[in-house]
């Protein structure tokens, strides 16, 4: 039977010799053997016991509570608990990454960011039990929309295209460039193409999403777009269709904006 000294265990498991001695003192992990000189010797079973301790410790479990659990829980049960804990941490990390990405995109879109906007994003991301935009759709509809809609927490090509359009809209509104202009025509035409790509020609789904889009951002979790901006887009689309109505382009609503 192979045995390991305290120093060898400490090196292999990246744990201090002092900690191993402390575990021995409090009867949390006693080595199975000691040689004639009193040197501690650990068996493979002891190492598995140590592994349990390290996993439970990562779950922030107090040492005094570990003694009762170590003999009651199998190694697999402890691993399952650790897996669930890691999944929870991963979810929190993914939410943090998503929120940070959204803030970066919001700064790129609006050039400045107020504390109210930051606070609103935090409130939306931490709400529990609140209805989100996905709750208004069937599973097939939800799957299509989640795949195709622009999302401020991502940085894909579709999102970048919509962000570019929103920046152009804000610039037009700021400089009082009307929708019935060359710039308005280009915005309207681009929105028509993007909307067709997003909803894949499903007018019913587009209209359904539009109704959800008009609800308060606090309720849906969607990126807030002002009513003035939406009306500007609507006029751009109308102007584009009136100026050059290609047969391949159908009437659309300005229903899409980053989530």
RONU-452745 format. One line per field, with one value per residue (C-alpha): residue number from 1; residue in one letter; x, y, z. Coordinates in Angstrom, 3 decimals, decimal comma. Example, Ala and Ser with C-alpha at 12.3 -4.5 7.8 and 13.67 -1.06 7.14 Angstrom:
BEGIN
nr <- 1_2
rest <- A_S
c1 <- 12,300_13,670
c2 <- -4,500_-1,060
c3 <- 7,800_7,140
***
This chain:
BEGIN
nr <- 1_2_3_4_5_6_7_8_9_10_11_12_13_14_15_16_17_18_19_20_21_22_23_24_25_26_27_28_29_30_31_32_33_34_35_36_37_38_39_40_41_42_43_44_45_46_47_48_49_50_51_52_53_54_55_56_57_58_59_60_61_62_63_64_65_66_67_68_69_70_71_72_73_74_75_76_77_78_79_80_81_82_83_84_85_86_87_88_89_90_91_92_93_94_95_96_97_98_99_100_101_102_103_104_105_106_107_108_109_110_111_112_113_114_115_116_117_118_119_120_121_122_123_124_125_126_127_128_129_130_131_132_133_134_135_136_137_138_139_140_141_142_143_144_145_146_147_148_149_150_151_152_153_154_155_156_157_158_159_160_161_162_163_164_165_166_167_168_169_170_171_172_173_174_175_176_177_178_179_180_181_182_183_184_185_186_187_188_189_190_191_192_193_194_195_196_197_198_199_200_201_202_203_204_205_206_207_208_209_210_211_212_213_214_215_216_217_218_219_220_221_222_223_224_225_226_227_228_229_230_231_232_233_234_235_236_237_238_239_240_241_242_243_244_245_246_247_248_249_250_251_252_253_254_255_256_257_258_259
rest <- X_X_X_X_X_X_X_X_X_X_X_X_X_X_X_X_X_X_X_X_X_X_X_X_X_X_X_X_X_X_X_X_X_X_X_X_X_X_X_X_X_X_X_X_X_X_X_X_X_X_X_X_X_X_X_X_X_X_X_X_X_X_X_X_X_X_X_X_X_X_X_X_X_X_X_X_X_X_X_X_X_X_X_X_X_X_X_X_X_X_X_X_X_X_X_X_X_X_X_X_X_X_X_X_X_X_X_X_X_X_X_X_X_X_X_X_X_X_X_X_X_X_X_X_X_X_X_X_X_X_X_X_X_X_X_X_X_X_X_X_X_X_X_X_X_X_X_X_X_X_X_X_X_X_X_X_X_X_X_X_X_X_X_X_X_X_X_X_X_X_X_X_X_X_X_X_X_X_X_X_X_X_X_X_X_X_X_X_X_X_X_X_X_X_X_X_X_X_X_X_X_X_X_X_X_X_X_X_X_X_X_X_X_X_X_X_X_X_X_X_X_X_X_X_X_X_X_X_X_X_X_X_X_X_X_X_X_X_X_X_X_X_X_X_X_X_X_X_X_X_X_X_X_X_X_X_X_X_X
c1 <- 0,000_1,425_1,648_2,383_4,076_2,595_4,993_4,116_0,376_0,797_2,682_0,290_-2,887_-1,494_-2,307_-0,041_1,586_0,242_-3,327_-2,863_-1,546_-4,509_-6,952_-5,248_-5,524_-9,270_-9,908_-11,087_-8,434_-6,216_-3,544_-4,024_-0,422_2,548_6,058_8,303_9,493_5,919_5,858_2,325_1,617_-1,498_-3,164_-5,139_-8,335_-7,034_-6,438_-10,021_-11,129_-9,013_-10,551_-14,005_-12,861_-11,467_-14,683_-16,893_-14,594_-15,054_-18,783_-18,022_-19,078_-17,697_-15,123_-17,165_-20,042_-17,842_-17,274_-20,918_-21,150_-17,911_-19,053_-22,639_-22,039_-20,429_-17,750_-20,251_-22,814_-20,216_-19,170_-22,802_-23,148_-19,979_-21,222_-24,480_-22,520_-20,294_-23,337_-24,776_-21,507_-21,331_-24,840_-23,876_-20,697_-22,573_-25,086_-22,226_-20,570_-23,903_-24,550_-21,028_-21,348_-24,674_-23,130_-20,254_-22,707_-24,887_-21,865_-21,001_-24,588_-25,258_-21,693_-22,450_-24,112_-26,094_-26,315_-30,075_-29,388_-26,899_-29,325_-32,123_-30,000_-29,145_-32,806_-33,888_-31,174_-31,919_-35,701_-37,182_-40,629_-40,915_-42,227_-39,611_-40,170_-39,547_-42,512_-44,928_-43,981_-44,368_-41,250_-40,763_-41,263_-38,920_-36,208_-36,405_-36,356_-33,516_-31,423_-32,190_-32,934_-30,142_-29,016_-27,116_-25,441_-23,833_-21,586_-22,649_-23,077_-26,854_-26,532_-23,808_-25,980_-28,927_-26,704_-25,312_-28,847_-29,870_-26,827_-27,810_-31,356_-30,152_-27,827_-30,655_-32,959_-30,217_-29,443_-33,102_-32,610_-36,120_-37,042_-38,092_-34,483_-31,717_-30,438_-33,947_-34,411_-31,212_-32,248_-35,694_-34,347_-31,822_-34,513_-36,710_-33,930_-32,932_-36,512_-37,122_-33,964_-34,905_-38,474_-37,869_-40,992_-43,262_-45,516_-47,637_-44,584_-43,269_-46,530_-46,632_-43,117_-43,995_-46,803_-44,378_-41,766_-44,139_-44,381_-42,159_-38,539_-38,794_-41,449_-39,831_-36,107_-35,657_-33,336_-35,361_-35,974_-37,870_-41,242_-39,798_-37,101_-39,642_-41,848_-38,806_-38,054_-41,664_-41,523_-38,172_-39,676_-42,735_-40,537_-38,285_-41,287_-42,904_-39,676_-38,521_-40,937_-39,142_-41,460_-39,328_-39,793_-42,927_-44,406_-42,745_-43,011_-40,024_-40,393_-36,809_-34,244_-31,519_-32,638
c2 <- 0,000_3,322_6,049_9,752_12,049_15,365_17,242_15,102_15,563_19,293_19,583_17,380_19,034_22,577_22,828_23,934_21,505_23,661_23,131_19,368_19,369_21,467_19,033_16,270_18,210_18,804_15,210_16,301_14,352_12,020_10,124_6,383_5,714_7,198_5,808_5,206_8,807_10,129_11,213_11,302_8,936_9,246_6,488_6,803_6,664_9,566_11,535_10,967_12,138_15,269_15,827_15,781_18,350_20,650_20,462_21,146_23,987_25,528_25,569_27,806_25,094_25,624_23,080_22,073_21,064_18,954_16,184_15,153_15,281_13,559_10,142_10,573_11,772_9,722_11,216_11,386_13,234_15,801_16,178_16,700_19,393_21,018_20,829_22,572_25,247_25,822_26,051_28,731_30,649_30,263_31,677_34,689_35,179_34,927_37,497_39,799_39,369_39,996_43,165_44,455_43,822_45,639_48,648_48,718_48,594_51,260_53,559_52,906_53,619_56,693_58,028_58,666_56,712_58,064_56,484_56,035_53,824_51,731_51,403_50,406_47,640_46,346_46,392_44,519_41,878_41,262_41,178_37,864_36,807_39,684_38,794_39,048_39,468_35,762_34,864_36,258_33,719_30,016_27,836_27,739_31,484_32,084_29,908_31,790_35,211_34,411_33,262_36,119_39,208_41,673_41,578_44,285_41,638_40,171_41,602_39,762_41,159_41,628_43,583_45,798_46,568_47,593_49,643_51,461_52,227_53,519_55,780_57,148_57,746_59,596_61,694_62,563_63,522_65,586_67,504_67,654_65,648_64,531_60,930_62,169_62,653_60,663_59,589_58,652_56,611_54,639_54,013_52,841_50,517_48,976_48,430_46,701_44,282_43,613_43,059_40,542_38,667_38,727_37,451_35,362_36,783_35,832_38,910_37,506_36,954_40,400_42,044_40,009_41,098_44,708_44,649_43,368_45,927_48,762_47,654_49,346_48,198_47,437_44,873_43,218_43,621_44,902_47,784_51,006_52,913_56,203_56,568_59,420_57,124_54,441_56,976_58,266_54,756_54,260_57,400_56,310_52,973_54,647_57,076_54,284_52,304_55,338_56,487_53,157_50,313_47,175_44,235_42,014_44,218_43,899_46,457_46,185_47,846_49,290_46,478_45,481_47,124_45,636_43,665
c3 <- 0,000_-1,034_1,572_1,354_3,819_4,926_2,667_-0,344_0,218_0,699_-2,595_-4,571_-3,274_-3,058_0,625_3,454_5,883_8,704_7,451_7,304_10,862_11,964_10,347_12,282_15,565_15,189_14,045_10,626_8,747_10,720_8,783_8,836_9,821_11,624_11,450_14,423_14,370_14,502_10,893_9,439_6,528_4,388_2,379_-0,842_1,217_3,297_0,122_-1,006_2,421_1,957_-1,454_0,134_2,664_-0,017_-2,051_0,967_1,939_-1,521_-0,774_2,221_4,642_8,188_9,275_12,305_10,017_7,777_10,308_10,242_6,466_5,513_6,686_5,525_1,976_-0,746_-2,925_-5,809_-3,681_-2,730_-6,360_-7,389_-4,729_-5,973_-9,568_-8,627_-6,789_-9,820_-12,094_-9,821_-9,885_-13,660_-14,002_-11,892_-13,906_-17,203_-15,948_-14,954_-18,367_-20,095_-18,083_-18,680_-22,414_-22,412_-20,688_-23,183_-26,082_-24,473_-24,170_-27,821_-28,784_-26,677_-26,213_-22,551_-19,795_-16,862_-13,452_-13,987_-17,013_-15,060_-12,164_-14,535_-16,051_-12,590_-11,558_-14,663_-14,283_-10,594_-10,752_-9,719_-10,802_-13,259_-16,694_-19,447_-23,168_-23,796_-21,586_-24,158_-26,826_-27,513_-27,378_-31,161_-31,439_-28,522_-30,067_-33,363_-31,719_-29,317_-32,242_-34,606_-32,507_-31,762_-28,162_-26,281_-24,142_-27,248_-29,901_-33,041_-36,541_-36,264_-33,025_-34,494_-37,530_-35,395_-33,098_-36,119_-37,264_-33,852_-33,785_-37,204_-35,976_-32,878_-35,034_-37,429_-34,573_-32,931_-36,131_-37,177_-40,346_-41,330_-42,138_-45,585_-46,662_-48,320_-44,910_-43,808_-46,968_-46,298_-42,681_-43,752_-46,426_-44,014_-41,386_-43,957_-44,908_-41,306_-40,183_-42,965_-41,962_-38,277_-38,595_-41,709_-43,324_-40,401_-40,262_-37,428_-35,202_-36,101_-35,060_-31,851_-30,966_-31,805_-29,240_-26,609_-27,716_-26,851_-23,221_-20,574_-20,578_-16,844_-17,672_-20,681_-20,046_-23,604_-24,379_-23,998_-27,218_-27,080_-28,733_-30,787_-32,192_-33,059_-34,816_-36,714_-37,955_-38,986_-41,116_-42,605_-43,624_-45,122_-47,063_-48,341_-49,589_-51,197_-52,865_-54,203_-53,412_-54,609_-55,156_-52,946_-49,855_-47,776_-45,412_-42,003_-38,620_-36,725_-34,257_-33,774_-31,558_-29,384_-26,364
***
